[in-house]
Amino acid sequence: MVRTAGRLRTGIRSLVLTAAATVAAAATLAACSTAPSTGVRVSNGGVIQVIAAENFWGSIASQVGGAHVHVVSVISNPNTDPHAYEPTAVDARNVALAQLVIENGIGYDTWMSDLVAASQGSQVVLNVGKVLGVAPGGNPHRWYNPADVRAIVRTLVADYSRLDPANAGYFRRRQAYFETVALRQYDRLIATIRARYRGTPVGASESIFAMLAPALGLKLITPYSFLKAISEGTEVSAADKQTIDNQIRRHLIKIYVYNSQNVTPDVQAQLTLARAAHIPVTRITETLTPPNDTYQAWQVRQLQGIEAALARGTGH
C-alpha cells in the first residue's frame, strides 16, 4: 500500500525519535565505540561521518574524503527505487549520527530531507540540486552530467575542509587525484565519443540519458516528455509513443539507450522494435551496478557500451 506523505513523515519522526534515544545511549560508551559495520560510527572527531542517500554520490564522497571520512550509502541495492524508498530506523540513526548528509534533491529523495528535518541535528547538508541551482521539476539525474559531478566534488572538498580544517590540504590532494587520475578513462571516453560521433541522432528510454547525451555531443531526439514520464512512472502519451515508433522504423536514430533497471511495457515494446529494425541497443543503470563498484568504473563500462553501439549503428 502506498502511504500518504503525511503518514510517511509521521513514521519518519517516530524513527528519528527512536534513533535519537539510541544515539544518546551510544554517546555514553567509550569514544572508540562504533555502530555496526554497515552504519555511521559514533565518532570521536577523528573521521568525518557521512551518509549519502545514493551510492553513486557515496562512492564519490568516499574517494574524495579518503582515510578521513567514513561513508554510508542508503540506496545501494540495484533493485531499490530511490524515488519510492521508505527509510528504516537504521537510516534515521545514521542521519542522526552523521556530520555530513548528501542528498540528491530535486524531488528525487525527499525521504532524506524528511529524515534530516525530523532529526533536528546540526548536520551539514549537501543538497545536489541546490548546489547546482536546479529548480524543482528539473532533471534530477545530475550524476550523469560530467560538469555537475565536478561541481559536487568541489563542494565536498569545501564541506570536508570546514568540518576538518587540519586536513584541508589532504582533501584538495584527493580532489586532484580523483579528477585527474580516477576519472582519466571516463574523461577520455567522453572526449572520444564526442569527437567521433558528434551530432549523431540517438534515442533513449528515460531522462537519465538526457544528462549524458549533450556531454557526448549526441543528438537525443526522443521527446523529453516521454523520457520524463518513464523516469517518474507517469502516463506516457500516445503521440510520444507514435513519434518514437516512427523514429525507430524510419531509422532516424542510430542507437537506443535504455535504463535496464526500469524496463516498462512501453520501453520493452521499443526495444523489441529497435532490435527488429537492427538498431543497436545499449543499457545504462540508475545506480551502481554492481553495487560495490566505483562511480568511474561503472560509468566507464557504460560509456564503452555506448561507444560500441555507436560504432555498429553508424558503421564507423
N, C-alpha and C positions, 0 to 999 in steps of 0.2 A: 504494500500500500504506500502511495506517495504521501508524505507528511506535508502539512502546510508549513509556510515559512515561520509562522508564529510558534507552532508546536516544535519545530526544529530548533528555534532559538531558545525556547524553554528548556529543551533537552540539553542543549549546549551549556546553558547556565548551570544546570544540575551537574553536568560532567565537570565543569570548571570548579564548582564548589567542592566536589569530591576530590578533585586533583589538588586543590589548594590545601586541603587537610593533609593529604599525602605529602606534599612538598614541605609543609611546616614540620611534619614528623621527621622527614628526611634531613631537614636542616639541623636537627639536634644530634645527628650522627657525626662521626669524625669527618674532618674536612676531606679526607680522601675517599669517602664512601661514594658509590656510584649507583645509578639506576641500572636496570637490566641492560645488557649489551646492545639491545635494539633501541634504547631510549636516550633522551637527553640526560646528561650526567648532572649530579649536584656538584657544581663547580666550586673550587676554592680560589678562582680568579686566574688560574694559570692558563686555561684554554677557553676560548670563546665558544659558548654553547649555541648552536644554530639549528633551527628547524625550518625546513623548506617544504612547502605544500606539495611540490612535484619533484621527481628525481632528476629531471633534466637541469633544473636550477640547482638542485642539491649537488649534482656532480660538479658543476662549475664552481659552486661555493667551496666545496671540499678541496678542489685543486688549487684555487686561488689562495685559500687560507692555509693549506699545508698542515704542518705539525701544530700550529697554534689555534686550530679550530676543530670542533667535533660537530659533524653534521648528521642530522637525522632527516630523512625524506618520508613524508606521509604517503604519497602516492608512488608506489614502486612496482606494483603488480600490473603487468600489461593488460590484464582483463578488467581493471578498475576504471570506471568512467570518472574523471576528475570533476565533471560538471555536477554529477549526482551523488558524489561521495558523502556519506554521513559519518562524522568523526566519532571516535571512541574515547573512553576515559583515558586511555594511554596517550592519545593525541592531545587531550586537554592538559594532562600532566606535563607533557613535553613542551607545550606552548608556555605553561606557567613557569617552567624552569629555564626556558631559552632566554638568551641575551639578545639574539637577533632572529627575527622571523622574516622569512622570504615568502611572499605570496605573489601570484601572477597578477591578480586583479582583473579589471575589465570584464567583470561578471563571470569569470572562469572558475573561481574557487571561493565563492562568497562564504562558505563554511569556515574558511580560515580567518577571514575578517571577523566573523562572529565569535570565534574562539578567542581571538586577541581582545576584542571588546569586552567579552564576558570575564576574561581573566583579570582585567583592571591592573595589569602589571606595568612595569617600566621598560618593556622590551623596545629595542629599536626595530622598526618595521620597514622592510624594503618592499614596497609595492611596485612591481614592474611597470604596470600601466601608468601609475602616477609619475614615476621617474621618467618615462618616455613621453609623457604628455598625451597619452591615447585617451580619447573621450569615451564615455560609456557607449556601448554599441559598436565600438571599433573591433577590428580583428584581434582576438586575444593571443594568437599563436606567435608571440614575439620571439620565442626561442628559435624560430625558423628564419629569422632575419639576421644576417651576419652583423650588420651595423648595430642593431639593438643588443645583441649579445655582448659586444664590446662596451656599449654604454653601461650595461648592467655590471660588467666586470669592474669598470671604473668606480661605480657606486659601491660595490662590495669592498673594494680596497679602501675607499673613504670611510665606510662604516666600520670595517675592521680596525682601521687606524685610530678612529675615535674611541673605540672600545678598548684598544690595547696600544696606546701611543708608543710604548717602548719598542714595539715590533713593526712600526710603520714602514721602515726600510725593508724588512723581510717581506711584507705584503706587496710592496712595489716590485721587488725582485720576482716574486711568484707571478705577479701580473705579467711582467715582461716575458717570463718563461712560457706562460700559458699562451700568450698572444703570438709569440714568435716561433716557438718550438712545438707545443702541443697542438696548435691549430695550423701548423705548416701545411700538412697534406690537405686538410679541409680547405684552406685558402687557395692552394694550388689547383684543386679540382674545380672550385668555383670559377677561377680565372680561366681555366682551360675550356670549360663548357661555355662560358660567356664568349670567349674568342672564337670558338669553332661553330657554335650554334646560335649566335645572336639573331633574334628575330624569328626563330623557328616557332610556328604555331603549335600549341600543345593543349591538351585537355586534362581535367583533374576532377576528383570526386568531392573535394571539400576545401574549405578556406585555409587549411594548413599550408597547402602548396602556394596559395596566393601570396604568402610572405616570402617564399624562397624563389619563385619564378622570376621576379624582377632582378634579383641579385645574379641570377644565371643568364640574364639577357633574353629569356624566353617570353614568347607572346602567349599568355594564357587567355584563351578565348571562350572558355566555359562561362556562362552567365554567373556573375557573382552571387546573385540571389539564390541560385541552385547550390553553390558552394557553401553559403552560409546556412541554408536550410538543412543540408545534410549534416553539417557540423553541429548545429543546435538541436537537431531532431525535430524540426518543424515540417509542415506540409510543403511538398515540392509542387510547383505549378506545372500544369500540362504543357504550357507554352515552353517552359525551360527544358522539359524532357524532350519535346519535339525538336527544339533547337540543337540539343546535344546529339540526339539520334541522327539528325541531318549532318552535323559536323563529322560524325564517325562514318556514315555511309558514303559521304562525298569525299572522304579522306582530306578534310580540311585541317585535321590535326595529325601530327607525326607520331606522337606518343600519348598515352593516357596514364596519369599518375593517380594512384588511389591509396587511401588510408586503410590498411588491412585490418585495423582494429575497429573499423566501423563500416562494414560492408552491408548496407541496407539492400532491400529488394531492388530499388531503383539503381543503385550502384552495381549490383550483380548483373542486372539487365544490360547496363552499359559495358561492363567487362566482357560479357558474352558477345555483344555486338562488335566490340573492338577486336576481339580475337578472331571472330568470323571474318572481319574485314582485313585481317593481317596487320593490324596496327599494334605495335609493341606496347605492352603494359608493364609498369613497374610499380613497386609498392613503397610506401613510407609508413611510419607509425607515429602515433601521438606522443607516446612516452618511450623511454629507453627500452630497447629490445635487443639482447636480453637485458633484464633489469639491473644487472650488476655491471653493465658496460659503462665506459666513459662517454660523456657527451660527444667528443670528437670522433671516437671510433664508430659510434652509432651513425653519426652524420656522414662520415666518410663512406661507409658501406652503402648508404642510401644514394649518395652522390655518384658512386661508381655504378649503381644500378641505373640511375637516370642517364648517365653518360653512355652506357652500353645500349640502352633502349633508343637513345637519340641516334646512335651510330647505325642501328638496324633500321630505324624509321626513315632516316634521311639518305642512307646508302653511303655515308662517309664518317 
